[in-house]
Amino acid sequence: QVQLVQSGGGLVQAGGSLRLSCAASRSILSINFMGWYRQAPGAQRELVATITGGGGRPTYADSVKGRFTISRDIAKNTVYLQMNILKPEDTGIYYCYAMYGTNYWGQGTQVTVSS
């Protein structure tokens, strides 16, 4: 099993930056994939960014390419999502996930970008 604890998020003006953190209860090297989804009000959950346990090239949704960066700290078993040049359409609840046999989810964190 994997437990995921998120931190970060909050309210920011358009053009600003936020960083999300996701701490895993086991070595992230053993986890097939980790990443971030988001869900805007009234919308389906959208995959934002993914990174593999082997450290391969991350993947991003087209809507965040060039603005968001997923990274990890192996020693801390933590994955980060650095979000720059935030837009109002980035508003939503962000969920960390880990694929380790099955999908595990963090508790979610609100990101609100004001115009």
C-alpha positions as CSV (number, residue, x, y, z in Angstrom):
1,Q,0.0,0.0,0.0
2,V,1.0,3.6,-0.4
3,Q,-0.2,6.6,1.6
4,L,0.1,10.0,0.0
5,V,0.1,13.3,2.0
6,Q,-0.2,16.5,0.0
7,S,0.8,20.0,1.0
8,G,0.9,23.3,-0.7
9,G,-1.7,25.0,-2.8
10,G,-3.8,28.1,-2.0
11,L,-4.8,31.3,-3.6
12,V,-2.7,33.2,-6.0
13,Q,-3.1,35.9,-8.6
14,A,-2.9,35.1,-12.3
15,G,0.8,35.0,-13.4
16,G,1.9,33.8,-10.0
17,S,3.4,30.5,-8.8
18,L,2.6,27.7,-6.4
19,R,4.3,24.5,-5.5
20,L,2.5,21.3,-4.5
21,S,4.2,18.5,-2.6
22,C,3.2,14.9,-2.3
23,A,5.0,12.7,0.3
24,A,4.7,8.9,-0.1
25,S,4.9,6.3,2.6
26,R,7.3,4.1,0.7
27,S,10.2,4.6,-1.6
28,I,9.1,6.3,-4.8
29,L,11.6,4.3,-6.7
30,S,9.3,1.3,-6.2
31,I,6.2,3.1,-7.5
32,N,5.5,2.7,-11.2
33,F,4.1,6.1,-11.8
34,M,3.4,9.2,-9.7
35,G,1.8,12.4,-10.7
36,W,-0.9,14.9,-10.4
37,Y,-4.5,15.2,-11.5
38,R,-6.8,18.1,-11.1
39,Q,-10.5,18.6,-11.1
40,A,-12.2,21.9,-11.9
41,P,-15.7,22.6,-10.7
42,G,-18.2,20.7,-12.9
43,A,-15.4,19.1,-14.9
44,Q,-13.9,15.6,-15.1
45,R,-10.6,14.9,-13.4
46,E,-7.7,15.7,-15.8
47,L,-4.2,14.3,-15.8
48,V,-1.7,17.1,-15.3
49,A,1.7,15.5,-15.1
50,T,3.3,12.2,-14.6
51,I,6.7,10.9,-13.7
52,T,7.9,7.2,-13.6
53,G,9.6,5.5,-10.8
54,G,12.6,4.9,-13.1
55,G,12.9,8.6,-13.6
56,G,12.0,8.7,-17.2
57,R,11.0,11.8,-19.0
58,P,7.9,13.4,-17.4
59,T,4.7,13.9,-19.4
60,Y,2.4,16.8,-19.2
61,A,-1.0,17.9,-20.3
62,D,-0.8,20.2,-23.3
63,S,-2.5,22.9,-21.2
64,V,0.3,23.1,-18.7
65,K,3.4,22.4,-20.9
66,G,6.1,25.0,-20.4
67,R,4.5,26.3,-17.2
68,F,4.4,23.3,-14.8
69,T,7.3,21.1,-13.8
70,I,7.0,17.8,-12.0
71,S,10.1,16.7,-10.0
72,R,11.0,14.4,-7.2
73,D,13.2,14.1,-4.2
74,I,14.1,10.4,-3.8
75,A,15.6,10.9,-0.3
76,K,12.3,12.4,0.9
77,N,10.0,10.1,-1.1
78,T,8.3,13.3,-2.3
79,V,7.1,14.4,-5.7
80,Y,6.6,18.1,-6.4
81,L,4.5,20.1,-8.9
82,Q,5.9,23.5,-9.6
83,M,3.3,25.7,-11.2
84,N,4.3,28.9,-12.8
85,I,2.5,31.5,-14.9
86,L,-0.8,30.3,-13.3
87,K,-4.0,31.1,-15.1
88,P,-7.6,31.2,-13.8
89,E,-8.3,28.0,-15.7
90,D,-5.8,26.2,-13.5
91,T,-8.2,26.6,-10.6
92,G,-9.3,23.3,-9.1
93,I,-8.6,20.6,-6.7
94,Y,-5.2,18.9,-7.3
95,Y,-4.7,15.3,-6.4
96,C,-1.5,13.4,-6.1
97,Y,-1.6,9.9,-7.3
98,A,0.6,6.8,-7.3
99,M,0.2,3.7,-9.4
100,Y,1.5,0.7,-7.4
101,G,-0.5,-2.3,-8.4
102,T,-3.6,0.0,-8.1
103,N,-4.1,3.7,-7.9
104,Y,-3.6,5.5,-4.6
105,W,-4.7,9.1,-4.1
106,G,-3.7,12.0,-1.9
107,Q,-6.3,14.0,0.0
108,G,-6.5,16.8,-2.6
109,T,-5.6,20.4,-2.2
110,Q,-7.3,23.5,-3.5
111,V,-5.6,25.8,-6.0
112,T,-7.4,29.0,-6.8
113,V,-6.1,31.5,-9.4
114,S,-7.7,34.8,-9.4
115,S,-7.8,37.0,-12.5
